[in-house]
Amino acid sequence: MPRFMHFSDTHIGYRSLVIEEREQDFYDAFHEAIDIALENSVDFVIHTGDLFDTWIPGNRAIKEFRNGIMKLNAKNIPFFSIFGDHDRPRRNGEPAAGIFDFLGVHAMGRDQFEYTVRRFSGEDVLIGGISNMKGYMKPRLMEEYRKADSVEEGYKNRVIMSHQAIDPFFVPEQCEAKLNDLPLKSSYIAMGHLHDFMERRAGPLISYAGSTEIKSENEINGFRKQGKSVNIVDISNGDADLTRIRLKSVRPQLKVQSDAESYIEDIRRSISSMKNDGNEKKPMISLEIHGDISMETVMQEISQFDNVIFSRPKIKKDATIPTIRTESADLKDYFSAYLKDERLADLAIKIMKHTKSSDLEGIMKEIEVLYIDNRQDTPD
């Protein structure tokens, strides 16, 4: 019975401008995944996109990838991958993973559906891939999915890789396709892009393996519930069965939301509630404070916690809509008075030019969220 490992969204080479340890975290998770593949004696490995955090990774990221692939190659385990939106090469660019084809790396489906047929454990397995297609490539996605379903009959074991936002697993407005658009004649549809684990049977077994490390604080709740993992899949006679193996090297993360008076106590309470699962890495805390307090005060007070790492704290002061005489003021004045930041006001004007919404307050709150999220790892 053929067996393979499916993992995804490793984002090798990710860097935080504030927390140096974070780059190593992504390497640790990648190498643990490779070791799991070896321990489970898989026949091949598939990766469904965002292998690297950028399509032009640094030398260290390439070296770490090479070291992992060499361990697989030593056991004659081939590695099949597609490109995500982070690591898809530009039109004239060359994929970083492609330079390791001599070590059994097969980068597939860059601009169209591609497949190969290999024999493992006495059974043929069709392995196909469709890389991320959005923007100008989105209209072609349906055609490529139809190609995947139209491959000649005779191959019962079909593993199809794709890196897309699919409805109903994402918000419909963010999606490029729907569940029924997928190549449902497959045995196993290996998805990438969603950073949380998901599996569903809709004829074939469909699974987002999820990311191997926490890249965004939006993933913290999912991590607390189900961890990060890789999929070990057994496939035979067209049927696929999945075993999920959790990664142990992932840095624990917490999200603490509090106010200016209580946040220190809430941090202590959250730390004490953490389970000791044998992970020696210091947990990382994402702190959001509501109220009137300075960043200098917060940074000074959280320095007492030497057993945790803090991402850049967020301070959200209560905002009120300013009163401006609209007959004498333009939108720039309105945004400046509300946001109290000329850069945000300029950003608001630019966004207003590209939206039909008349909800000014909603737009400004969205701008605040976007600005803070983009600044959370950036020093003042």
C-alpha positions as CSV (number, residue, x, y, z in Angstrom):
1,M,0.0,0.0,0.0
2,P,1.6,3.3,-1.0
3,R,2.1,5.8,1.8
4,F,3.0,9.5,1.5
5,M,3.3,12.6,3.6
6,H,1.4,15.8,2.8
7,F,2.5,19.0,4.4
8,S,2.2,22.7,3.4
9,D,2.8,26.4,4.1
10,T,6.2,25.9,5.8
11,H,7.2,29.5,4.9
12,I,10.9,28.6,5.2
13,G,13.0,31.8,5.7
14,Y,10.2,33.8,7.4
15,R,11.8,36.6,9.4
16,S,10.5,38.9,12.2
17,L,12.1,42.3,12.5
18,V,11.6,42.1,16.3
19,I,12.0,38.5,17.3
20,E,15.1,36.8,16.0
21,E,14.1,33.4,17.2
22,R,11.1,33.2,14.9
23,E,13.2,32.4,11.8
24,Q,14.6,29.3,13.5
25,D,11.1,28.2,14.5
26,F,10.2,27.8,10.9
27,Y,13.3,25.7,10.2
28,D,12.7,23.6,13.2
29,A,9.1,22.8,12.1
30,F,10.3,22.0,8.6
31,H,13.0,19.6,9.7
32,E,10.6,17.9,12.2
33,A,8.2,17.3,9.4
34,I,11.0,15.7,7.3
35,D,11.9,13.4,10.2
36,I,8.2,12.4,10.6
37,A,8.2,11.3,6.9
38,L,11.3,9.2,7.5
39,E,10.0,7.7,10.7
40,N,6.8,6.6,8.9
41,S,8.6,5.1,6.0
42,V,6.7,7.1,3.3
43,D,7.1,6.3,-0.3
44,F,7.0,10.0,-1.3
45,V,6.4,13.5,0.0
46,I,4.1,16.2,-1.3
47,H,4.1,19.9,-0.4
48,T,1.2,22.1,-1.4
49,G,2.8,25.6,-1.7
50,D,4.4,28.4,0.2
51,L,7.4,26.2,0.8
52,F,9.5,29.4,1.1
53,D,8.2,32.7,2.5
54,T,9.2,34.5,-0.6
55,W,10.0,33.5,-4.2
56,I,13.5,34.8,-3.7
57,P,14.6,33.1,-0.4
58,G,17.8,33.8,1.3
59,N,20.9,31.6,1.3
60,R,20.2,30.2,4.7
61,A,16.6,29.2,3.8
62,I,17.9,27.4,0.7
63,K,20.5,25.6,2.7
64,E,18.0,24.4,5.3
65,F,15.7,23.2,2.5
66,R,18.6,21.4,0.9
67,N,19.6,19.7,4.2
68,G,16.1,18.4,4.6
69,I,15.8,17.1,1.0
70,M,19.2,15.4,1.3
71,K,17.8,13.2,4.1
72,L,14.8,12.2,1.9
73,N,17.0,11.6,-1.1
74,A,19.3,9.3,1.0
75,K,16.2,7.0,1.4
76,N,15.1,7.4,-2.3
77,I,12.0,9.4,-1.3
78,P,11.0,11.8,-4.0
79,F,9.6,15.3,-3.2
80,F,6.7,16.8,-5.2
81,S,5.6,20.4,-4.7
82,I,3.6,23.2,-6.2
83,F,3.8,26.9,-5.7
84,G,1.8,29.1,-3.4
85,D,1.1,32.8,-3.6
86,H,4.3,33.5,-1.5
87,D,6.8,31.3,-3.5
88,R,5.4,31.4,-7.0
89,P,8.1,32.8,-9.2
90,R,7.5,35.9,-11.2
91,R,6.9,35.5,-14.9
92,N,10.5,35.3,-15.9
93,G,11.8,34.0,-12.5
94,E,13.2,30.5,-11.7
95,P,11.9,28.6,-8.7
96,A,14.3,28.2,-5.9
97,A,13.3,24.5,-5.2
98,G,13.9,23.7,-8.9
99,I,17.6,23.8,-8.5
100,F,17.4,20.6,-6.4
101,D,15.9,18.4,-9.1
102,F,19.0,16.2,-8.9
103,L,17.9,15.4,-5.3
104,G,14.5,14.2,-6.3
105,V,12.6,17.5,-6.1
106,H,9.8,17.9,-8.6
107,A,8.3,21.4,-8.8
108,M,5.0,21.0,-10.7
109,G,2.1,22.9,-12.1
110,R,3.6,26.4,-12.3
111,D,1.4,27.7,-15.1
112,Q,-0.9,24.7,-15.8
113,F,-1.9,21.3,-14.5
114,E,1.0,18.8,-14.6
115,Y,1.1,15.2,-13.5
116,T,3.3,12.2,-13.4
117,V,2.6,8.5,-12.7
118,R,4.9,6.6,-10.4
119,R,4.7,3.1,-9.0
120,F,5.0,2.6,-5.3
121,S,4.5,-0.6,-3.2
122,G,3.1,-2.4,-6.3
123,E,0.5,0.2,-7.2
124,D,0.5,3.1,-9.7
125,V,-0.1,6.5,-8.2
126,L,-0.9,9.6,-10.3
127,I,0.5,12.7,-8.7
128,G,-0.7,16.0,-10.2
129,G,-0.3,19.7,-9.3
130,I,-1.9,23.0,-9.9
131,S,-0.1,26.0,-8.4
132,N,-1.7,29.1,-6.9
133,M,-3.7,30.9,-9.6
134,K,-5.2,34.2,-8.6
135,G,-5.2,37.7,-10.1
136,Y,-4.7,37.5,-13.9
137,M,-4.4,33.7,-13.7
138,K,-7.8,33.1,-12.0
139,P,-9.9,32.7,-15.1
140,R,-7.7,29.7,-16.1
141,L,-8.1,27.9,-12.8
142,M,-11.4,26.1,-13.8
143,E,-9.9,24.9,-17.0
144,E,-6.9,23.4,-15.1
145,Y,-9.2,21.7,-12.6
146,R,-11.1,20.2,-15.6
147,K,-7.8,18.9,-17.1
148,A,-7.1,17.2,-13.8
149,D,-10.4,15.4,-13.9
150,S,-10.1,14.5,-17.6
151,V,-6.9,12.4,-17.3
152,E,-7.4,9.1,-19.0
153,E,-9.1,6.4,-17.0
154,G,-7.1,3.5,-15.5
155,Y,-5.4,5.3,-12.6
156,K,-7.3,4.6,-9.4
157,N,-4.9,6.2,-7.1
158,R,-5.0,9.9,-7.9
159,V,-3.3,12.6,-5.7
160,I,-4.0,16.1,-6.8
161,M,-2.2,19.1,-5.2
162,S,-3.6,22.7,-5.3
163,H,-2.9,25.9,-3.4
164,Q,-6.1,28.0,-3.5
165,A,-8.8,29.6,-1.3
166,I,-11.9,27.4,-1.8
167,D,-15.4,28.1,-0.7
168,P,-16.7,27.0,1.9
169,F,-13.3,26.8,3.7
170,F,-12.7,30.5,3.2
171,V,-14.9,33.6,3.1
172,P,-16.6,33.4,-0.3
173,E,-15.3,36.9,-1.3
174,Q,-11.7,35.6,-0.8
175,C,-12.1,32.4,-2.9
176,E,-11.1,31.6,-6.4
177,A,-13.2,28.4,-6.7
178,K,-15.9,26.4,-4.9
179,L,-15.8,22.8,-3.5
180,N,-17.6,21.4,-6.5
181,D,-15.1,22.9,-8.9
182,L,-12.3,20.7,-7.6
183,P,-11.2,17.6,-9.6
184,L,-13.5,15.3,-7.7
185,K,-12.4,12.1,-9.6
186,S,-9.3,12.2,-7.4
187,S,-8.6,9.9,-4.5
188,Y,-7.0,12.6,-2.4
189,I,-7.0,16.3,-2.9
190,A,-4.1,17.9,-1.1
191,M,-4.7,21.6,-0.4
192,G,-2.5,24.5,0.6
193,H,-3.1,28.1,1.6
194,L,-5.4,27.6,4.7
195,H,-3.1,27.6,7.8
196,D,-5.5,25.5,9.9
197,F,-5.9,21.8,9.5
198,M,-9.1,20.6,7.7
199,E,-10.4,17.4,6.2
200,R,-13.6,16.5,4.4
201,R,-14.9,13.7,2.2
202,A,-16.7,14.9,-0.8
203,G,-16.1,11.8,-2.9
204,P,-12.4,12.1,-2.6
205,L,-10.7,12.9,0.7
206,I,-9.9,16.6,0.8
207,S,-7.5,18.1,3.3
208,Y,-5.7,21.3,4.0
209,A,-2.7,20.1,6.0
210,G,-2.3,23.6,7.5
211,S,0.9,25.5,8.1
212,T,3.8,24.0,10.2
213,E,4.3,27.1,12.3
214,I,2.1,30.0,13.5
215,K,2.7,32.9,11.1
216,S,-0.2,35.1,12.2
217,E,-1.9,35.7,15.5
218,N,-5.1,34.8,13.7
219,E,-3.9,31.2,13.9
220,I,-3.5,31.1,17.6
221,N,-7.0,30.0,18.5
222,G,-6.8,27.2,16.0
223,F,-3.4,26.2,17.3
224,R,-4.7,26.0,20.9
225,K,-7.5,23.7,19.7
226,Q,-5.7,21.4,17.3
227,G,-2.0,22.2,17.1
228,K,0.1,22.2,13.9
229,S,0.6,19.0,12.0
230,V,1.4,16.9,8.9
231,N,-0.7,14.3,7.2
232,I,0.4,10.7,6.7
233,V,-1.8,9.2,4.0
234,D,-2.2,5.6,3.0
235,I,-3.7,5.1,-0.5
236,S,-4.8,1.9,-2.2
237,N,-7.3,0.9,-4.9
238,G,-8.5,4.5,-5.1
239,D,-9.2,4.9,-1.4
240,A,-7.2,7.3,0.9
241,D,-7.0,7.3,4.7
242,L,-5.4,10.1,6.7
243,T,-3.5,10.1,10.0
244,R,-2.7,13.4,11.4
245,I,0.6,13.8,13.3
246,R,1.1,16.9,15.4
247,L,4.4,18.7,15.4
248,K,6.1,19.1,18.8
249,S,8.6,21.9,17.9
250,V,6.0,24.6,17.3
251,R,6.5,27.6,19.6
252,P,3.5,27.9,21.9
253,Q,1.6,31.2,21.5
254,L,-1.0,33.0,23.5
255,K,-3.3,36.0,22.7
256,V,-4.0,38.2,25.7
257,Q,-6.7,40.9,25.3
258,S,-7.0,43.2,28.3
259,D,-7.3,46.8,29.6
260,A,-4.7,49.2,30.9
261,E,-5.5,48.3,34.5
262,S,-5.6,44.5,34.3
263,Y,-3.2,43.4,31.6
264,I,-0.3,42.4,33.8
265,E,-2.5,40.1,35.9
266,D,-4.1,38.7,32.8
267,I,-0.7,37.9,31.4
268,R,0.2,36.0,34.6
269,R,-3.1,34.1,34.5
270,S,-2.6,33.1,30.9
271,I,1.0,31.9,31.5
272,S,-0.1,29.8,34.4
273,S,-2.9,28.2,32.4
274,M,-0.5,26.9,29.8
275,K,0.0,23.1,29.7
276,N,3.5,21.8,29.9
277,D,3.8,19.6,26.8
278,G,7.6,19.2,27.0
279,N,8.2,22.0,24.5
280,E,11.3,23.9,25.9
281,K,10.7,27.0,23.7
282,K,9.5,30.1,25.5
283,P,5.9,30.9,24.7
284,M,5.1,34.0,22.7
285,I,2.4,36.3,23.7
286,S,0.4,38.6,21.4
287,L,-0.8,41.4,23.7
288,E,-3.7,43.8,22.9
289,I,-4.5,46.5,25.4
290,H,-7.6,48.7,25.3
291,G,-7.3,52.0,27.1
292,D,-5.1,55.1,27.6
293,I,-1.6,53.9,28.2
294,S,1.8,54.6,26.6
295,M,3.8,52.1,24.7
296,E,6.8,53.0,26.8
297,T,5.0,52.1,30.0
298,V,3.8,48.8,28.5
299,M,7.3,47.8,27.3
300,Q,8.8,48.6,30.7
301,E,6.2,46.6,32.6
302,I,6.2,43.5,30.5
303,S,10.0,43.4,30.8
304,Q,9.5,41.6,34.2
305,F,8.5,38.5,32.3
306,D,11.7,36.7,31.4
307,N,10.0,33.4,30.7
308,V,8.0,34.5,27.6
309,I,8.5,36.4,24.4
310,F,6.3,39.3,23.4
311,S,5.4,40.3,19.9
312,R,4.9,44.0,19.4
313,P,2.0,45.0,21.8
314,K,-1.1,46.7,20.3
315,I,-2.7,49.6,22.2
316,K,-6.2,50.5,21.1
317,K,-7.5,53.8,22.6
318,D,-11.2,54.5,22.6
319,A,-11.9,56.5,19.5
320,T,-14.7,58.9,19.0
321,I,-16.0,60.3,15.7
322,P,-15.0,64.0,15.4
323,T,-17.4,66.7,14.7
324,I,-16.4,68.5,11.5
325,R,-18.4,71.1,9.6
326,T,-18.7,69.1,6.3
327,E,-19.5,72.3,4.3
328,S,-16.1,73.6,5.1
329,A,-14.0,70.5,5.5
330,D,-12.9,67.8,3.0
331,L,-12.5,64.1,3.7
332,K,-8.8,64.5,4.5
333,D,-9.6,66.8,7.4
334,Y,-12.2,64.3,8.6
335,F,-9.8,61.4,8.5
336,S,-7.0,63.4,10.1
337,A,-9.2,64.4,13.0
338,Y,-10.4,60.9,13.6
339,L,-7.2,58.9,13.1
340,K,-4.8,61.5,14.4
341,D,-2.1,60.4,12.0
342,E,-1.4,62.1,8.6
343,R,-0.1,58.8,7.1
344,L,-3.3,57.0,8.0
345,A,-5.3,59.9,6.7
346,D,-3.5,59.6,3.3
347,L,-4.1,55.9,3.3
348,A,-7.8,56.4,4.0
349,I,-8.1,58.8,1.0
350,K,-6.4,56.2,-1.2
351,I,-8.8,53.4,-0.1
352,M,-11.8,55.7,-0.5
353,K,-11.0,56.1,-4.1
354,H,-11.2,52.3,-4.6
355,T,-14.4,51.6,-2.6
356,K,-18.1,52.3,-3.1
357,S,-18.8,52.0,0.6
358,S,-20.3,55.1,2.3
359,D,-19.6,53.7,5.8
360,L,-16.9,56.2,6.8
361,E,-16.5,54.9,10.3
362,G,-16.3,51.3,9.2
363,I,-13.6,52.2,6.6
364,M,-11.6,54.1,9.2
365,K,-11.7,51.2,11.7
366,E,-10.6,48.8,8.9
367,I,-7.7,51.1,8.1
368,E,-6.6,51.1,11.7
369,V,-6.7,47.3,11.8
370,L,-4.7,47.0,8.6
371,Y,-2.2,49.6,9.7
372,I,-1.6,48.0,13.1
373,D,-1.3,44.5,11.6
374,N,1.2,45.6,9.1
375,R,3.2,47.5,11.8
376,Q,3.2,44.9,14.5
377,D,6.7,43.5,13.7
378,T,8.1,46.9,12.7
379,P,10.1,49.0,15.2
380,D,9.1,52.6,15.7
